[in-house]
Amino acid sequence: MKLFGSDEKFNSFCAQFSREEDCFGILFNLKWPEGFRCPHCRHTHFYLISTRRLPLYECRSCRSQTSLIVGTIMEGSRTPLHLWFQAIYLHTQPFGVNAVQLAEAIGVTYKTAWLIGHKIRHAMVQAESNRLLTGIVRISDTVYSRRYTGSVEWHRQEQPLLIGASSNENEQLKPIIVKLQSKTPLKNNYDFPDPLPFIRYHVDPQSAPQAIITRRYGKNRNNALASMGHKVTWWIASVYRGIGPKHLQRYLDQFCYVYNRSSSTLFEQLISDCAISKRITYSTLTQSSARSIRPTRVARTAVPVVS
């Protein structure tokens, strides 16, 4: 299997996490960084039951039992824990991994790989959901899967996006937020989505009034934001061969999650987020529209600067 030249590193990782026991200590410390806490009574002492595939921890006070994967994205999964670790690792690689590659790499079915990938993305979505852009905030529109034709009508694969970023004096963009927009209120593919909801939910209140809004074309366009919009489409097309609107936001959040974090500690951050994120089920994934998750926040009025 080829994963963009990372086979040697992946094989080394697999050697490190080849058994279930190799994962127990790490996951225990991520679930209970201050030591065991019973999820029912918060008692700190437990009896270890090690006769099952995954250890059980029985509270010495209330006698309730819990396992390592309860309360994580892995809850209810029959996939071995060390394969989950390998899958999480592959999602931290520069280009990521699609379901076909993942199924081959860890030896599971395509359906299982697809579900594992979406559960990992769900942890990324949760981690990014409360992010606010601060400082100098720049916002622009972009189009996912832009089709360069003579028509201004929307192609069915085209999707309008808003991309925002905190920017320094050199216009270096980090962190970024990319959100899928509705086509319904837009006249054509040159129309501009309303930026106020984006600002309301994703920009710090102190920075919101000075948010700088530009278009993806014209003399005032921000080239760094425009380039980032192209990178998003290129990455999804290269790795996943294109994504429909139903799940597109989750892949946009994945792109932002990886971009916004240091590559040197990305696995540690992602395994930690997977350990504290509640699971999402197959039925929820296949039934929901998977639109952007917005943090609950009191609405406010912001007057952005339009450039």
C-alpha angles and dihedrals in degrees: 000000000000119000100177094287098311098110095110093051091045092051089051090051091049090053089054093049105032099127136046091243090061090066102043099083095046094049092045091055092046093051094044108023091167094043132278117329120184107236090220106042103007092237113161103216129075145174114237116229108194102168094099133069090263121031120253123216115212116198112236090214109044097013093229116147130222135174135217095258099047108110093019132098087259095062112130093011121135092197110112114260095237089058089053089053090051091049092050090050092053090052089059094058118109095258099028121218135270126223095260092052092043093050090053095043098053099025103246134125121275091249092053092047091049091052094045090051093051092047090053090048088050089060089050091050091052092049092050097040097091098040115129126195113233139183116018103007121195124190131187139165122244136171125235113223093005113200114210102216135133092256125092091202118109116264110221091244095050116096127185116236138183117214123194133179144174107246134197128207090279090052092245106161119223132168105022134190123198120189132185114236132205119259092207100089094039120098095207142335092287094057118107122239115233105267097196097085089049090051092045094055105029109032126076110251092238092053098039099085091055097045109139114222123195136166126247090244136037134061094295097051118129105240094200092055092044090052091049090054090055091048091055093055093043093051095049091045093047098047105026102023090235133319130230122232095260095073100014095106092059091056091047089053090049090053090050093045093056095040093050095054137066111264091217093065100027096112092051091050095047096046088050092051090047089053094055101037121095116241124259119214131229091244091053092049094049096044104041125079089228094220120170118300109232123199115240106256137153110262115249137184117246129182107208125200111248114208 
